[in-house]
Amino acid sequence: MRYRKWTDNGTDIQFGHGEADYWVDDACGVAQAVVSRLRLLVGEWFLDLTEGTPYEDAVWGKHTKETYDPVIRARILETEGVTSITSYESGFDGETRSITITVDINTEYGEATVEEEL
């Protein structure tokens, strides 16, 4: 698996360092792919409007932990290179109206941890 790295602040893809700009067969690349997939909303990618995390239909609004956790977990498990989830925690912050997840995953290349605010 070859995956372009993000810049240090995680807001753009990295350029200018040749092969050092890529994760190649690395658990960190798989973890970054998980975050990318979680950040993508259904209908946001013009090449495939069905691709993305269904936040509007299954996560945001009056949905509960029991309904949104399976959606998020499935999205993680469907990521290329992920073989299993070894631990998963999520929490809802009513003040910021965000969900924070911490996930330990096994990948084809080793273990990785994903921490993300959605």
Secondary structure, 3 states (H helix, E strand, C coil): CEEECECCCCCCECCCCHHHHEEECCHHHHHHHHHHHHHCECCCCCCCCCCCECHHHHHCCCCCHHHHHHHHHHHHHCCCCEEEEEEEEEEEECCCCEEEEEEEEEECCEEEEEEEEC
